[in-house]
């Protein structure tokens, strides 16, 4: 079995706009969940599908990604909780650092340290799958709460070096608002215009806009293009400054987005 079977990865909507990702092994009916900010939708799905929760993955300590852990442990018993070492999420029983590997039913994920949104933020990558929490979104990136622009830029650069066929499973349904900002920054890019039409149709039907392919993000996501002439020119025009390096471009681009939403 392979995680390329997308039926094995289920989006569970939670809170206002969060996604909890549920992975299940169809041979054993075991499941893992990623970033359970709320236990209720997880328990409801597990019970409806007769699945057995056998592990929890946390990307960072924010409550909307971890607050459901205590109730899930009460529900499922003594199961492993994987997450970043030195995290403020105290229920992590299997702390992970950069480069460490974990396996679920033969599927292997490698931990990537991606601080910036929070200092403890990690991602899980493997089998052309990326669970990246609040660092990389479709057409956008997370706010910088605990790190700085240089740190966040480097973290995004790490993710940008993954295989183009990597599917991005992030933590929120922010795609459409991110695309509107991307269009503001780069209004003549045909891929952004087309993606907006596609995502608007999905959202109208109440669907999920994820996962997104990394090769597509390299075209539509302005935060992955801070080294490109188009994004540099747009940010220089916005700031009325001459910008000397991509980190500066990223800093002002993120500040620009902060003022909008």
N, C-alpha and C positions, 0 to 999 in steps of 0.2 A: 504494500500500500504506500501511497505517496501523498504528501501534502499538496501536490499539484491537483489532487481531487478536491475542488473547491467546496464540495458538499461536506468535507471534513472540517471546515472552518466556518463557524456560524457567527454572525453579528447579533449581539443582544443589546438592544437599546436600553439605556439607563439614565436616570437623572434628567437633566435638561437636554443634553446633546452628546452624551458619552456613548462610546461603544465598549462593551465587554466582549472580547473574542473568545469563543469556545471551540476548542479542538477536540475531536473525538475519534477514537479508534473503532471502526465499524466491526472489527473482528472480536473485540473484547468488551465493547460498550463502556470503555473507560474514557474519561474526559479530563482535560486541563482547561483552566480559564486564565485569561490574561487581563489584569487590571480591573478586578471586580470592585468598583466603587459602591455597588449596591448588591446585596446577596439575593434579593427577591427575584429578579428576572433569571438569575442563574438557577436557583432552586426550582423555579417553575419549569424551566426548560428541561432540567435534568429529570424531574419527576415525569413530565409529559413524554419524554423519549426513553425512559427507563435506563438512563446513563448513570455511571458511577464516577463521582468526582474523585480524581486521584492525585491532583496537583494544582497549585496556584502559582502564577508568574506575576510579579510586580515590576513595573519599569521605574517608578519613582514614588516618593512618599506622599504626594498630595492625596487628600481624603477621597476625592472623586475617582481615584484609581486604586484605593486600598481599603476604604471604610467597610466593605462587605466581608473582609477576611475573617473577623471574629465569628460572625454568624455562620459562615461557610465551614469553619472548623468545627463548630458545634454540630452542624448538619452532617459533615462527612467524616469526622473523627481526626485521628492523627495522620494527616497527609502533609507532604512537604510544601512549604511556602518558599519559593525561590524569589530572590530579589537582590538589590544592590547591597554590597557590604557597606557598613557604616551609615546605614539609612536610618531615618527617623521612624520608619515603620517597624515597630518593635516585635511584631509577630513573624518576621522572616526567620525561618529555621534553617535555610540553606543559602547563606550569603554568597554572592558571586562577584568576581572581579573581572577585569578585561581579559578576554581570551579563554575563559573557562567554558566548558561544554556541558550541556545537559541533554538527556535523551528521554523521549516519550514514545514507547511502542516502536522503537527502531528509528524514529526521527531525531535528528541531532541539531541542536541550536548552539551557536557560539555567542557569548556575551560580548557586547561592544559598549565601552564606556563613552557616553555622549553628554557630558555635563553642559550646563548653560541655562536651560529652563529651571532645573534644580541641580545642585551639586552632585546628588547621588544618582542621577538619571542613567539608565542603561537601556540597551536594546537587545533583542534576541533575533539572530539571523541564521537561516539555514534552509536548504531546499528551495531556494529562490523565494523565501518568505522573510518578511521583516516586521516584527512587532516593535514599534518605535515610540509608543506613548505620545508625549506632547512635544517632541523635538521636531520631527518632520511631518507636516500635513500635506495633503494633496493641494498643490498650488500655494502652499504657505509654510510657515514654521511657527513654533511656539514662542510665547513671550519669554523674556529673560528676567527671571525673578531672583536667582541666586548667583548666577555667574556673570559674565560680561560678554560683550559683543565678540571679542576675539575667541573666547572659549566656545561660544555657540557656533561661530563660523567654522571653527575647526571640527566640531562635532558633526555639523552638516556635511563638511567635506569628506569625513570618514564614510558617511552613508552614501554620498554621491559616488564613491569609488566602488560600490558594490556592483554586481552584474546588472546590466540593463534590464534583464527580465525579472528582476526582483519585484515581488508584489508587496506593496506598502500597506500595512494594516496599522493605522494610527488610532489615537484615542478619542477623537471627536468628529462629529459631522460638521466640519467647517468649510467643506469644499466650495460651495457656491459663493459664500462671502469672500473667501480667498481669491476666487477667480475674478470677482468684480474688482478687487484691488489689483490683481495682476493685469487686468485690462486697463485700469487707470494708469498704471506704470508703463505699459507697453500696448497702447490701444490698437496698433496696426498688425498685431501678430495673429495670423489666421488660425493657428492651432488653439489659441486662447478663445477666440470668438467661437469656434466650433465646439470647444469643450463646454463653454457656457451653455450653449443650446442643448447639448447632450445632458448636462447635469440638471438644468432647469426641468427637462422632461422627466428625469428620474425622480427629482424632488416632488414634482407635481403628483406623481403616483405614490409618494411616500416610501420610495425605495432607498437603498443604500448606495452611495457613490463610490464605495471602496470595495476591493483594493484598487490602488492605482499603480501602474507600472512605472518603475524608475526611469525608463527611457522616455516616457511621456512627461514625467516631472522635469526632466532636463530641458524640455522645450517650453513648458508653461509656467514653471515655478520661478518667480523672480529671485527668490532667496538662494537658489542654486546657480544663479547667473550673474552674481555680483562682479565677476571678472569680464563680462561681455560688454562690448561697446554700447549696446542698446540700453542695458540697465544702468551702466555708468552715466551715460548721457541723461537719462531720465532723472536720476537722483541728483546729479549736478544741477540740472535745471530747477528741480524742486527746492534744493538748498541754496542755490546761487553761490555754490562753493566749487572750487577745483579740488577733486578728490584724488588722492595719490595711490590708494591701494584698496583691494577688495574688502578688507575688514572695515574700513571707513565707509565704503559704499553700503555694506551690510548694516552697519550701525544706524545710518541715517534712513535706510529703507525700513528697518524695523521700527524706528521712531515714527516714521511716516504712517506705517500701518497702525501703530498704537493710537494715533490721533483719530483714526477712522473707526476702529472697533477693537 
